Amino acid sequence: MTRKASGAPGQDGHDDLQRNLTNRHIQLIAIGGAIGTGLFMGSGKTISLAGPSIVFVYMAIGIMLFFVMRAMGELLLSNLQYRSFIDFSADLLGPWAGFFTGWTYWFCWIVTGIADVIAITGYAQFWFPDIPQWLPAIACVLVLLGLNLLTVKLFGETEFWFAMIKIVAIVTLIGVGLCMVFSGFVSPAGRQASLANLWNDGGMFPNGLMGFFAGFQIAVFAFVGIELVGTTAAEAKDPERTLPRAINSIPVRIIVFYVLALVAIMAVTPWRDVVPGKSPFVELFVLAGLPAAAGVINFVVLTSAASSANSGVFSTSRMLYGLSLKGDAPKSFGTLSSRSVPSRGLMFSCICLLAGAFLMWMIPDLMEAFTLVTTVSAILFMFVWSLILLSYIAYRRQRAALHQASRFKMPGGVPMCVACLAFFAGILVLLTLKDDTRQALIVTPLWFVLLGVAYQFVRRRAVAGVVAIQ
């Protein structure tokens, strides 16, 4: 049984998506969004590029994204009829912004999801090397589809436990690393675990400023999904309480889950000994003498990738639902199941995930394709984050009274928005420094050209509809 969403508020003043996500769910979804697969998979390469200064790279990105999230939080709470950032961008910047934001965010998660599905396939082959590649990929998508089709609360529960696994793994790594430092552990290669390893081999910036800047290219992908808490706003039971708490805890999460984890890794394994192609998480547990380290961490990174894919399936269906209500996507995507889930949008997104994964299997150099895809994803996410900031600037200009009445004002206001926009522009410049990221930067504008053409078609259709009614 399905039903059409009218887009009008229900009797409780909210939209037809049910507010079934509790504070526990929202907090862990926010944490899970802040801990991406980039931390587990990409930290080895970023350490080799930037050395110990990678700590400052993650801190800088995390601080800027905290302000983006605060801007998003104030906007969402200024009008509880906003389901997500599609709504406030369309309201404050114009219909084009809602169209571009919604479809770009959908594409962000499709691209990220393709990378996650391929990663999950690789992780599954760690235990089952003889199974065909297509089997774990299809199984993963079908499981995620099934979980998301049931209820939003089940999505929240699934994401809660995915996030818990990541948290336990990182906290354990930090604890093991500190024990090795304080016990004076000496590796088989004769390296003693010490905090001095952070600065006694070329200082904090051993590869100079260029090495420091190179770290941004990969590190930014580790943060994609941090804005996921904004797409859960329409389904949070008490958004005025849960959203501020989730957003305000971002700095603590960045310090604990990124900075302390990287410090623990580099204190035990000097940065020059970190192998770019291997997970430093695995290497640290191996040094600690944990026999099952490879299997344990493989399980953690698999669930991390599954968590990211789960978030993507959830987010893309909600984006299509919101776009449908505005006439920017087929009307069928505005259909809710009897469980208040946008089921057709879910199925369409999952089909795209499988089709995209199939296309990537056709590319001979899978890792090259993986780098290209993740860079494209990071660029598109920065576009979405930038539109959130531009929406906030427009909100301050157009809705001054709402800002004055807000109990969750963004620190720094408009000047901080400008600083964040300049920061993202700087990262785009840094992406030109390497061949693989430069290729992604050249390819990405094609998406916006396609959107521009599609938008003209959608607007003409809308105008024709208005004329026909008159």
Summary of the structure (lengths in Angstrom):
residues: 470
radius of gyration: 22.2
end to end distance: 34.1
largest distance: 82.3
contacts: 1699
relative contact order: 0.19
helix: 77%
strand: 2%
